Every structure is written in C-alpha cells, then in structure tokens.
C-alpha cells in the first residue's frame, strides 16, 4: 500500500495540471496557436505603425521561461540588424526596481539602515530644512513631497542632494503621490553612504552575479554597443550602449532612477527570484520578508494610488497589468520602452523590451503594454484555485 499513496498523489496532480493546461490553451492546439498569433500581431503591428523598431517579449513563471520571441530590428536605421532574444536594452526606470529597491531592502534586512530612518540621518544636508518627517520609505513610495529639478553641470550629484534638501515640500509627506526621479537618486546615494561602494558595484555583487544576470550592468560602453538596442537622444540621434536619460548621464551613468542595461533573459531570472520568495536555484538572494515588504501595498491620494516599495501596483503607470492579472500583481515601466509585470497569484510574469521610436504616442504605447499582458494572462496564467490545488499534500 505504500506505493499507492504517491501514485494517487501524482495522478491527482497530473489530472489537475491537465485541466489547468486546457484552461490556458483552449480546446485544441490550433486555438492555442491562434492565441499566440495575437502576440505576434501585436508586436508586428507596433512595428508597422512606427511605434517601435523592434522588441523582445518574454513570459515566464517561477520555474522558467514559457514564451520568448524577438521582433523587428534594433533601431529605425535602414541598415539596422535584426533583434535577437539576447539583445541588451537600456531599461530606464526599471533600474528603480531591479537595482535600487532591492539594494535598499537588503541593507534594511541586514539592519544597516531602516525604512523608517529619517532621510536626514543619511543626508546631513537635510537637517534644519523642515524635513524631519521625511523617511526612507517615502522616497521608495514617491510620497516624499519632492519634485524633479535640473541639476548643475558641476558636481551634479551634490547639486541633486542640496537641491532636494532646500526644496519646499509639496503637500503632506506620506499622502501626496508624485512620481519623481529625485527620490531614487537619493536612495542610490544612500546605498553608497551606507556601504562605501556605488549602486553599480553593490547590485552586481548582491544580485546580478548570484542570479547569473551576466548581461546586466551600468555603462556597458562602446565595446558592448554592438549588442545593444538603440534609444533616441534628445536630437533624435541613436544611442547604443549609452544611457538615454540625461540626468543619469550627468551622474556618470550610474543612478538610482535610470542607467541599468539588461536582457529579457536576465530580467526573467530576477522575476523568478521574486516569485520564489527571494530564492533562485537554491540560492538565497533576498529574504522572503524583504520580498513581501517590497510588494505590500502602500496607499496614497486617499487610497486612489497603490504602490509597493519601488514597485507599482495600481497607479496611472499601471498599464502593463492588463486585464488578466490579479490585484496583487506588481511591476514597473521604463521610458525607453521597457516594462515588467509580475503576478504571484497566477505565477506569471511578462517582460517587454523595445527600441521605441515615437515617444509622443504615450497612449498607444500604454495600450501595447496592456494588451500584451492581457494576452499573456489568457495564455499562460494558471487560475489561482487550480494552482493551489496542485500543491495539496496527500501524504
């Protein structure tokens, strides 16, 4: 009888997974192919309408990659090379959640700083400036009351710190949501002041190297430009391997708000780590508590905006959530044409990286992100009730 229980257990799981697969794929393989065609049509349509020159789509879960495909070319130039799945992209504001936020949470986990530390603890420049209530957590949730401003070309970092310290706060700290890069510029500098090393070195040692994210770096440089997709400079010239964000360039290419370059495959490794509660292939990268802290909801604007620490949950920037992912899903977008959205309830994540060519069509680009996630949820997200049933312990 000892062999009967495991047999019944695996038979039950197999049956449940069969029905889960049927729920995802439809009644026939032809229907699944037709649904997959929607992703192809979506990206090829964006290319034909001049929204992007090309891109990479990756869908996965905590176990691995479910779908990965490259579309178009790396730039709008007539002689641009074809996009490949290992093309390196400037991921812009994804820097905030792939580097800066986990760095701050890891330092908090190690009790080297606290999320409820006054910002003035790490920035003496803030003392006596009427910002005693401003906490590290407020920077992470964009509820600091700070707005962005131009930096001095001379000693840009110090001008950022001093400009933020002297700025009059807009609204009550903790209640006013205003997305501002200065919050994460300060957070990256706090990482350096706590550890003695820059965000680039710290995130590489603590996250990118242990996760095997071999193509993820700040300042990839001219020697790696041939592997990069293009972004547009302010004069519409093409940038390869140089950060698009002007303020990040002023800060030397290493900043808390932008500057990181990566591939879809590397970002998939990071997403899998998050879905596995901070572990990846048997290695502990972040504590489960830190992951839960990052992705717990924080409310502002009277509950109308919901953010995690760094991560977006439900705000004006949440188009990549689409119409199929759960209310507990979270993600982030990047101006260059990047986005990541993760749904722990259905064990699914979507990565979109593009070479964006028309930055005026913001609503069209939001629709691209939204439709991609909607299709991905239809195709790959296992309904949570079925997924939970597969975890039943029959012993």
Secondary structure, 3 states (H helix, E strand, C coil): CHHHHHHHHHHHHHHHHHHHHHHHHCCCHHHHHHHHHHHHHHHHHHHHCCCEEEEEEEEEECCEEEEEEEEEECCCCCCCCECCCCCEEECHHHHHHHHHHHHHHHHHHCCCCCCCCEHHHHCHHHCCCCCCCCEHHHHHCCCCCCCCCCCCCCCHHHHHHHHHHHCCCCCCCCCCCCCCHHHHHHHHHHHHHHHCCCHHHHHHHHHHHHHCCCCCEECCCHHHHHHECCEECCCCCEECCCCCCHHHHHCCCCCCCCCEEECHHHHHHHHHHHHCCCEECCEECCCHHHHHHHHCCEEEHHHCEEECCCCEEECCCCHHHCCCCCCCCEEEEECCCEEEEEECCCCEEEEEEEEECCCCCHHHHHHHHHHHHHHHHHHHCCCHHHHHHCCCCCC
